């Protein structure tokens, strides 16, 4: 039994390693594709389910995924848990909700990866896909433009988008915003999104 303390120490060390590995597994990503109907995501519940489907397909399990989308009834910032969040490569995106919506987040073109760990095309790439659907103001609360609370995919309506590459036409705060840059133009169709530098993608966060 004289080896018991050493065995306990080894077990504790292993548990710490496992815990740290779990903490940095993917808990944030940009969807690699739109579900197929432009701004009609089927509402928040369907958007959440789509996040879960993509995460599972990438090998991520055991998390409750939420789309970073606002509606008349919900603010995006209130849907995504408390953080911290990590991308598919284990890089920390933000510590908590406050830092995510402040100046200390780590959202850039190189870190705002999809569930496969791939970089999203940005300004200067062909095609540009950096317009990410949020329907939100910079503080994560709801904006008026949400493609009918994510149930409209036609020629009417609009949605607020952010720039995943933090780059726009100028150096304004809006152009560099990851979650609130400008409204889409030409409706809520997939074609309209592509026409203004997007592809109907959205952010997914693990809420647990």
Buried (B, 14 or more C-beta within 10 A) or exposed (E): EEEEEEEEEEEEEEEEEEEEEEEBBBBBBBBBEBBEBBBBBBBBEBBBBBBBBBBBEBEBEEBEBBBBBBBEEBBBBEBBBEBBBBBBEEBBBBBBBBBBBEEEBBBBBEBBBBBEEEBBBBBEBEEBBBBBBBBBBBEBBBBEBBBBBBBBBBEEBBBBBBBBBBBBEEEEEBBBBBBBBBBBEEBBBBEBBBBBBBBBBBBBBBBE
